[in-house]
Amino acid sequence: MKQLSIEWIIKACNGRKTHGGKEGWITSISTDSRNLEGGSLFIPLIGEFYDGHQFISQAINNGAVAVLVKENHQIELPENLDDVFIIEVKDTLDGLKELGRNYRKLFSIPFIGVTGSVGKTTTKDLISSSLSSKYNVLKNFGNFNNQIGLPMTLFNLEEEHQVAVLEMGMSSFGEIHNLVDIVRPNISVITNIGMSHIENLGSQKNILKAKMEIATYLTEGDYLLLNGDDEYLKTLKDEKSPYHKVFFGVSKDLDFYPDKVEDLGEKGFTLEISIKGKIEVFKINYPGLHNVYNALAAIWIGLNYNMTPSEIQRGLDSYVPSKMRMEIIELPDIKVINDAYNASPDSMKAALNVLDRLEGNRRIAIFGNMLEMGAFSEEGHRIVGNYVTGTGLDILITVGEMAKWIGEEAKAIGGLKEIYTLENNQEAIEILNKILQKKDLVLVKGSRGMKMEEIIIYLQERS
């Protein structure tokens, strides 16, 4: 982070100094009083079950030299503040966002925003990996993709960074708008429109509308990359916009597509793409057709920033999937796909497609509840149950009250050898202990709240 003066901080967050000397400098910003460096600005956030103002004394003891506080808020400050700066703002979260927005203005590098119902993290990571073979890239880590995590990511920007690639998450209208107001990306990417967060938004058309907030501040010379094979995103083709729209995918009527896609099964894909009249071959080292789409966005962006195909390929080769996101684990007697980070109908189907392409004995899918689907929950789970019957799955294990609809739908259609409908992860572990055979392929997937990694831990420990 660049060193910032207290004067800059006060102006950037629309604050008012109530204590402190004339001059001071900030070298880092934190919302966690436990993890502070000397020279830090501490921002105490207020949540439903916590109030960071309770930890101001701890933050000061740990090295904070300045603190944002909410005006007219009941606060117990330590008696001896010495030279600590206290800055009042109307709201500490808004203060954090304003600091992020103004800190971003200190950099004239390209900013790339990525959103979508499924695949946004993988796409963000692939774009970052691709660009990193030529440029110094900042990206957000983990789930730092919201109104708190995004500004905190921006504070990691240093003079040496040349590009920033930022994932943007949402669960309702206005959230992405707030994020792009902070970042003002030059290129925005929408991977697809699925059913994630349909509980809050009511329909996929509304999800499309919410995702399109990522284009709010795009202007002439900026780009919006859209999955042109997505049934909702492709409806935007004829809409006029001040920015350039680029539709990517595998269909030959799109702006950017591979002339040939070769499926290598577990080893991934090769793509042949015509670039300036020459066929270039790209290798994707991970299975699943959805990853072809993710990689196409990364390849186009690399080309847009004057990278050669070989530079882009080096970047793609360096990509390592995040934990619990289509992570293939080779164990002594079985193979496991750990995709337990989250779940939606689209990502469930994508995971089944990957399982279908692996070589092994029997194919076993363990599916937990898909949460945050509200009134669409039964429909979404039954969509997966219907899809299951058209794959090469041998055994289906469902975990949870909602996931039972997957099993019910699959059983009604028929074709599966074995279906187990269970209540919790421990029951799934007990079933696996009885039925697992050598060279079985096991897919584990469910919403984050289901803690499906408990099953992964069992599978690893039994080997």
Order of alpha helices (4+ residues) and beta strands (2+ residues): beta-alpha-beta-beta-beta-beta-alpha-beta-beta-alpha-beta-alpha-beta-alpha-beta-alpha-beta-alpha-alpha-beta-beta-beta-beta-beta-alpha-alpha-beta-beta-alpha-beta-alpha-beta-alpha-beta-alpha-beta-alpha
